[in-house]
Amino acid sequence: MSKLPPASVPTRRNTSAPKPGQAVVDLERYVPAYFTWIANKLSGGASSAYLRVFDVGIETWRLLVLLAIERELTAQSISRTIGMDKASVSRAFKSMQARGLITIGLDDADGRLRVARITAEGRALHDQILKLALERERAFLEVLNVSEREVLIDLLRRLHDNLPAVEQATNEFLDRHHAKVKRKVRSPEPSDGE
C-alpha cells in the first residue's frame, strides 16, 4: 500500500529570506504552528465529512461529544471545557434544538441556569458520527506505535494543563515590555440564564 505524501509544511524560500539580523519564526520548529496546522486541517476535514454525510458541522459534533458524556451542560461550562466562545455555543444550541438533537431547559438544582440535554435522536446521531471520528483518529495516529501514543497523550495533557502558565507569562511579558498599552478588560459574559 502506498503512502500519501506528507502534509505540506511551509519552508523558507531563498528568494524571500529575511535580512541578516532580522528575527523570524522558524516554522519547521515552532510548536504552536504545528498545533494550529494540525487542528485546522483535522477540523476542516472532519467538518467537511460530517456535513456531507450527517449534515452536522464540527461545532455541533463537539457539543454532541460533551453532551453524550455529561448528559447536560450549560453553555458556560462547555466554553470553559473546550475553549469555544459562548456565543458560538449558544448559536449551535439553537440549531441543535431546532433539529431535535437537544432540549434546553432550566437546571433542576439551580433554576436560574439553562442547560442543554441530549435527546435520543442526538445520541443516535452521536453514535453514527463516532464511528467515523474514531476511524479518523486511528488513521491520524497510525504513524505512532502504542507506547508513542501513550507518550503523546501524556504530553498533550501536560501542555493543556500548562496553558494558564502561558497566559500568565503573556501578561507578565506585556506588563514589562508594553506597559503603556492598557489591557482591554473583557466585559463579563452574561449568565447562562440569558
Secondary structure, 3 states (H helix, E strand, C coil): CCCCCCCCCCCCCHHHCCCCCCCCCCCCCCHHHHHHHHHHHHHHHHHHHHHHHHCCCHHHHHHHHHHHHHCEECHHHHHHHHCCCHHHHHHHHHHHHHCCCEEEEECCCCCCCEEEEECHHHHHHHHHHHHHHHHHHHHHHCCCCHHHHHHHHHHHHHHHHCHHHHHHHHHHHHHHHCCCCCCCCCCCCCCCCC
